[in-house]
Amino acid sequence: KTMTNDDVVRMIQACDSTDVGRRDRAFLELLYASGARISELAGAKPGDISYEEGHITLFGKRAKERIVPLYTRALEEVHAYVLDVRPRLLTAKRQGNLADALFVSTRGNNMSAEALRRCYHKYRMLAGVDEDLTPHAVRHTFATELLSGGADLQAVQELLGHESLGTTQIYTHLTVDRLREVAARAHPRGGRA
């Protein structure tokens, strides 16, 4: 299953202007912009984002590194969170080492993949988005949107960090269905048997 842009927008708009809401907005924007796995964002560090170059370095399965370009809005949301909100959340940690993850809890600890999943589901519910649309559906949406927009399969494979092109090909059926619909509507003989 994939999400619509409206689904994503509703989830992002459900975030309020509190520190937690701003953190969560940055997380949701980054999830949608990068096609990352939740576990990859749980392991991300502030230094993994290059605001000048406009990308994030992700470490996937078997610590495989990949660079994913990000759209401006995601960069802005994450940058504002890192500069303004994250330091305040870190001050909540009274003892021990400072958290080093990009996303930190209200207690100043690294947010686990499970904590990020709970965050995602909170906003999915607030936005009234179908419960079948898991965080992994955002990854499917990222791939499908790229393919529908004309990206080639190998580029999408690289952005998703898939070892095999065959793994990436699961997204092509969605694109073929969309192309079939467009052809049926746009071709002069498309609607005829």
Salt bridges, closest charged atoms under 4 A:
ASP7 OD1 - ARG10 NH2 3.11
ASP19 OD1 - ARG88 NH2 2.60
ASP24 OD1 - ARG23 NE 2.82
GLU40 OE2 - ARG37 NH1 2.53
GLU40 OE1 - ARG66 NH2 2.82
GLU77 OE1 - ARG25 NH1 3.94
GLU77 OE2 - ARG73 NH2 2.95
ASP84 OD2 - ARG22 NH1 2.59
ASP84 OD1 - ARG88 NH1 2.94
ASP100 OD2 - LYS45 NZ 3.71
GLU114 OE1 - ARG117 NH1 3.67
ASP130 OD2 - LYS1 NZ 3.43
ASP132 OD2 - LYS1 NZ 3.36
GLU145 OE2 - ARG178 NH1 3.93
GLU163 OE2 - LYS64 NZ 3.92
ASP177 OD1 - ARG180 NH1 3.12
